[in-house]
Amino acid sequence: MSSVVLKNLVKSYDSKKNVIDNINLEIKDKEFIVLVGSSGCGKSTILRMISGLEEITSGEILIDGKVVNNIHPKDRDIAFVFQSYALYPHMSVYDNIAFGLKMRKYEKAIIDTKVKEVAKALNLEDLLDRKPKQLSGGQRQRVALGRAIVRNPKVFLMDEPLSNLDANLRVQMRSEIKRLHNKLQTTFIYVTHDQTEALTMGDRIVVLDKGKIQQADTPDAIYNKPKNKFVAGFIGQMNFISVNAKDGCFEIEGQKFHKENLQDGEIEAAIRAEKMVSGDTVIKVKPEIVEMTGGERIVYFKLNGCECTARVPLDYPAGESFELKISINDMYFFNKESGEIIGYEKA
């Protein structure tokens, strides 16, 4: 078992402001969980507290049911993969991977067997004699992964391990890390600011903002049932449109919509960029910018004075006049002040 439990976890550097604010989270054995949020939200701090590299102000961290608050990092049986790879430049690939085993006094024959097994799994067999400076970014990242998995730890901690790679290599490495998780059947806790990584890799996603968990759920639930405006806006491309509701009715650019149980007053209607040309209500707008991204185009325009975007097929007309086709069934509604969701019922 490799469960990790965070109980009432708090971190403060000045005893005034909590950078981690009373977080409670249960990570199951063999789960791949992704912590996601903007810079400064506390995701890397949580990872460092789990590893023991950062002191806890209050609360508890349990690994396999055992409180590890006062246990030294090397005795927590975790492996940490850093953003910067953190390889020893003077050592070969072989020695970098073997380093943790040597420090734990493994026999030479066992070290050799384990290193070669890991090298084969990560396609590093032909690179074992090279130094890190002779490797590409993707190869260095695989060495960092190899150094982590060779010890067969209870928990893997990964802090934005792909952020230094180019776009194509990130896609490849995402797949490799997921295959690695499926093979090892070990608990992975992965930190990223990249929503695509979060959606494609995580069994669950934990969305953080200002040291608090905004939502912890499956990728499908995070995307399709966000609990508040922050989550809705952070994951995916969501348009927020200010509307005035009265008796369940509101207007967008003169077109009337009706939805029961809406609160009267100014609220925010929201609809994802990919849902802007698939509904039953037509609204004509003037495009401000049209971007071609390869397989589709992104069109920028205003609705009720609010900046919006639409993701449309290449063959969809987007000239001086642009036809939106939207449906109330694709909309979400948020309280203007609190940002909380207003129901999930469809019209």
C-alpha positions in Angstrom: 0.0 0.0 0.0 1.2 3.5 -0.9 -1.5 5.8 0.2 -0.8 9.4 1.1 -3.1 11.5 3.4 -2.8 15.2 4.1 -4.7 16.3 7.2 -5.4 19.9 8.0 -2.0 20.8 6.3 -0.8 24.4 6.8 2.3 26.1 5.7 3.2 29.7 6.7 6.5 31.5 6.4 5.7 34.5 8.5 2.9 33.3 10.9 0.6 35.7 9.2 -0.3 34.4 5.8 -0.8 30.7 5.0 0.6 29.7 1.6 -1.0 26.3 2.2 -4.3 26.8 4.0 -5.8 23.8 5.8 -5.6 21.3 3.0 -7.2 17.9 3.4 -6.6 15.3 0.7 -6.5 11.5 0.5 -4.4 10.0 -2.3 -5.1 6.3 -2.9 -2.7 3.5 -3.4 -1.5 3.3 -7.1 -3.3 6.5 -8.0 -1.9 9.0 -10.4 -3.0 12.4 -9.0 -2.1 15.8 -10.6 -1.8 19.0 -8.6 -2.5 21.9 -11.0 -2.8 25.7 -10.6 -1.2 28.9 -11.5 2.3 30.0 -10.2 2.3 30.6 -6.5 -0.8 28.5 -5.7 1.2 26.2 -3.4 1.4 23.0 -5.5 5.1 22.6 -5.4 5.2 23.5 -1.7 2.8 20.6 -1.0 5.1 18.3 -2.9 8.1 19.4 -0.9 6.2 19.0 2.4 5.3 15.4 1.4 9.0 14.7 0.6 10.2 16.3 3.8 12.2 19.0 2.0 9.8 21.6 3.4 8.8 21.9 7.1 5.1 21.7 8.0 3.6 24.6 10.1 0.7 22.4 11.3 -1.2 19.3 10.3 -0.2 15.8 9.4 1.2 13.8 6.5 0.6 10.1 6.5 2.2 7.6 4.1 0.7 4.1 4.4 -1.1 5.2 7.5 2.1 6.3 9.3 2.6 10.0 10.3 5.9 11.1 8.6 6.1 14.7 9.9 9.3 14.1 11.8 10.8 11.4 9.5 13.9 12.4 7.5 13.3 12.7 3.7 15.7 9.7 3.0 13.6 7.5 5.3 10.2 8.2 3.7 10.7 5.8 0.8 9.7 8.4 -1.8 11.4 9.5 -5.1 11.5 13.0 -6.3 11.8 14.0 -10.0 12.7 17.7 -10.3 12.0 20.2 -13.1 15.7 20.8 -13.5 16.5 17.0 -13.8 19.1 17.5 -11.0 21.6 15.1 -12.5 25.3 14.9 -11.4 27.2 16.4 -14.4 30.4 14.6 -13.6 28.8 11.2 -13.5 27.8 8.9 -16.4 24.2 8.0 -17.0 24.9 4.6 -15.4 26.3 6.2 -12.2 23.5 8.8 -12.0 20.9 6.0 -12.1 22.9 3.8 -9.7 23.6 6.6 -7.2 20.7 6.0 -4.8 21.4 2.3 -4.7 25.1 2.9 -3.9 24.2 5.2 -1.1 22.0 2.5 0.4 24.8 0.0 0.2 23.3 -2.4 -2.4 25.6 -5.1 -3.7 27.4 -4.3 -6.9 25.7 -7.2 -8.8 22.3 -6.1 -7.7 23.0 -2.5 -8.7 24.1 -3.6 -12.1 21.0 -5.7 -12.7 18.6 -3.0 -11.6 20.3 -0.2 -13.6 20.3 -2.2 -16.8 16.6 -3.2 -16.3 15.7 0.5 -15.9 17.9 1.5 -18.8 16.1 -1.0 -21.0 12.7 0.1 -19.9 13.5 3.8 -20.7 15.5 3.2 -23.9 18.8 4.3 -22.3 20.8 1.2 -22.9 23.1 2.9 -25.5 23.6 6.0 -23.4 24.9 4.5 -20.1 28.5 5.7 -20.6 27.5 9.3 -21.6 27.6 12.4 -19.3 24.5 14.5 -18.9 25.9 17.3 -21.1 26.0 14.8 -24.0 22.2 14.2 -23.8 19.2 15.9 -25.1 16.5 17.3 -22.8 14.3 14.3 -23.3 17.2 11.9 -22.6 18.1 13.8 -19.4 14.5 13.6 -18.2 14.5 9.8 -18.8 17.7 9.5 -16.8 16.1 11.5 -13.9 13.1 9.1 -14.1 15.4 6.1 -14.2 17.2 7.3 -11.0 13.8 7.6 -9.3 12.3 4.2 -10.3 15.4 2.1 -9.8 14.8 2.2 -6.0 11.2 1.0 -6.4 9.9 3.6 -3.9 6.4 3.7 -2.4 5.6 7.1 -3.9 6.8 9.2 -6.9 6.8 12.9 -6.6 7.2 14.9 -9.9 7.5 18.6 -9.9 6.8 19.9 -13.5 9.2 17.4 -15.0 8.3 18.3 -18.6 8.3 22.1 -18.5 11.8 22.4 -20.0 11.0 20.3 -23.0 9.7 21.4 -26.4 6.0 20.8 -27.3 6.5 17.6 -29.3 8.8 16.0 -26.7 6.3 16.9 -23.9 3.6 14.9 -25.7 6.0 11.9 -26.1 7.1 12.1 -22.4 3.5 12.3 -21.2 2.8 9.0 -22.8 6.1 7.5 -21.4 5.3 8.6 -17.8 1.7 7.2 -18.1 3.1 3.8 -19.4 5.6 3.9 -16.5 2.8 4.4 -14.0 0.8 1.5 -15.5 3.8 -0.8 -15.3 5.0 0.1 -11.8 1.6 0.3 -10.2 2.9 2.8 -7.7 1.4 6.1 -6.4 2.3 9.1 -8.5 1.8 12.7 -7.3 2.5 15.1 -10.3 2.7 18.9 -10.2 2.1 21.0 -13.3 0.6 24.3 -14.5 -0.3 22.8 -17.9 -4.0 21.9 -18.1 -3.4 19.5 -21.0 -1.0 17.5 -18.9 -3.5 17.5 -16.0 -6.4 16.3 -18.2 -4.5 13.6 -20.1 -2.4 12.1 -17.2 -4.3 12.3 -14.0 -6.7 9.7 -12.5 -7.8 12.7 -10.4 -7.0 16.4 -10.7 -6.6 18.7 -7.7 -7.1 22.3 -8.7 -5.4 24.8 -6.3 -5.7 28.5 -5.9 -4.1 30.6 -3.2 -3.2 27.6 -1.1 -6.7 26.1 -1.1 -8.2 23.2 -2.9 -10.8 24.5 -5.3 -11.9 21.0 -6.6 -10.5 17.5 -6.5 -12.1 15.2 -9.0 -11.8 13.1 -12.2 -10.7 14.9 -15.3 -14.2 14.5 -16.8 -15.9 16.0 -13.7 -13.4 18.9 -13.5 -14.0 19.7 -17.2 -17.7 19.2 -17.3 -18.8 20.0 -13.8 -16.6 22.7 -12.4 -17.6 23.8 -8.9 -16.7 27.4 -9.3 -15.6 30.1 -11.8 -11.9 29.6 -11.0 -12.0 25.9 -12.0 -14.1 26.6 -15.0 -11.7 29.2 -16.3 -8.5 27.4 -15.4 -9.2 24.1 -17.1 -10.1 24.5 -20.8 -11.1 27.6 -22.7 -14.2 29.1 -21.1 -16.0 32.3 -22.1 -17.6 34.4 -19.3 -20.5 36.7 -20.4 -22.1 39.2 -18.0 -25.9 39.0 -18.2 -28.8 40.4 -16.3 -31.3 37.8 -15.3 -35.0 38.4 -14.5 -37.6 35.7 -13.9 -35.2 33.2 -15.5 -34.6 35.2 -18.6 -31.6 37.0 -19.9 -30.2 38.3 -23.2 -26.9 37.9 -25.1 -26.5 40.5 -27.9 -30.3 40.9 -28.1 -31.1 37.2 -28.2 -33.3 36.0 -25.4 -32.6 32.8 -23.4 -34.6 31.2 -20.6 -33.5 29.0 -17.8 -35.4 28.2 -14.6 -34.1 28.8 -11.1 -31.7 31.6 -12.1 -31.2 34.3 -9.4 -32.4 37.8 -10.5 -29.6 40.3 -11.1 -26.2 40.3 -12.8 -24.7 36.9 -13.1 -22.2 35.3 -15.5 -23.2 32.9 -18.2 -20.3 30.7 -19.4 -19.7 28.6 -22.5 -16.7 26.8 -23.7 -14.9 27.9 -26.9 -15.5 24.7 -28.7 -19.3 24.9 -28.1 -19.8 28.3 -29.8 -20.9 27.0 -33.2 -22.9 23.9 -32.4 -26.0 25.2 -30.8 -29.5 26.3 -32.0 -29.5 30.0 -31.4 -27.7 32.2 -34.0 -25.9 35.4 -33.0 -23.9 37.4 -35.5 -20.7 39.1 -34.3 -17.8 40.9 -35.9 -14.5 39.0 -35.5 -11.6 41.0 -34.1 -8.9 38.5 -34.7 -8.8 35.1 -36.5 -5.9 32.7 -35.7 -5.2 29.6 -37.7 -3.7 26.9 -35.4 -3.4 24.0 -37.9 -6.4 21.8 -37.5 -8.8 24.6 -36.5 -9.2 28.4 -36.2 -9.6 30.5 -33.1 -11.9 33.5 -33.5 -11.9 36.5 -31.0 -15.0 38.7 -30.6 -17.1 40.4 -27.9 -20.5 39.4 -26.4 -22.3 41.8 -24.2 -19.0 43.7 -24.1 -17.0 40.7 -22.8 -14.0 39.2 -24.6 -14.8 35.8 -26.0 -13.2 33.1 -28.2 -14.6 30.4 -30.4 -12.7 27.3 -31.7 -14.1 26.4 -35.1 -13.3 24.0 -38.0 -11.2 25.3 -40.8 -14.1 25.2 -43.2 -16.4 27.2 -40.9 -17.1 30.7 -42.4 -15.3 33.4 -40.4 -15.2 36.6 -42.5 -16.3 40.1 -41.7 -19.5 38.6 -40.2 -19.3 35.6 -38.0 -22.2 33.4 -37.0 -22.2 32.0 -33.5 -24.6 29.0 -32.9 -25.0 28.6 -29.1 -27.3 26.6 -26.9 -28.4 27.3 -23.3 -27.8 23.6 -22.7 -24.0 24.2 -23.1 -24.0 27.1 -20.6 -22.9 27.3 -17.0 -23.9 30.0 -14.6 -21.9 31.6 -11.8 -22.6 34.0 -9.0 -21.0 37.3 -10.0 -19.6 38.0 -6.5 -18.7 34.6 -5.1 -17.9 32.8 -8.3 -19.8 29.7 -7.2 -21.7 27.6 -9.7 -25.5 28.1 -9.9 -26.8 24.6 -10.4 -26.1 22.0 -13.2 -29.6 21.6 -14.3 -30.1 22.0 -18.1 -32.9 24.1 -19.5 
